[in-house]
């Protein structure tokens, strides 16, 4: 049956004519769209959507040119619409992801600032000698033996005072799962104000 006659029959609700048109062009249209999408499964979905469009708009079909060209045009436009929707959807999710990440960074920054302030307060509350030893070790980067030499005390005293300092810090953060983070980060914290 001639393509124009098929279209005319489809306009008159002829499902058999629609099936003939579908069988005649389905594989060729899938191959055509696959040249753009590189995804056969997606291309099959696009072509099925193309034929759904043809069927649902059958009464409005006004084909003055080749039905074959019309089918290829509808298939291509359906593919382009799909790409636009996907781009829009991806853009929407990318925007959401970015907002969530930005909010997370703000929350984390605020939480980090609170923890740092808490740590500084704990350090400032240490006995004077203990605080001095901790600062020399963690802020100035001196090893225990160098702290001992600088202060004229034994290495054992430095170790004992550091143990006292860490116990106080540990107690201050006992309900905070990020405690280990602070212990490891002591070398990176700026020197607390006197």
RADA-V125232 format. One record per pair of residues at least 12 apart in sequence whose C-alpha atoms are under 6 Angstrom apart, sorted by the first residue. I is the first residue (numbers start at 0). GAP is how many residues later the second one is. Records with the same first field share a line. If there is no record, write none. Layout:
I: GAP + GAP
This chain:
10: 47 + 48
29: 13 + 14
49: 25
119: 72
129: 31
137: 49
138: 48
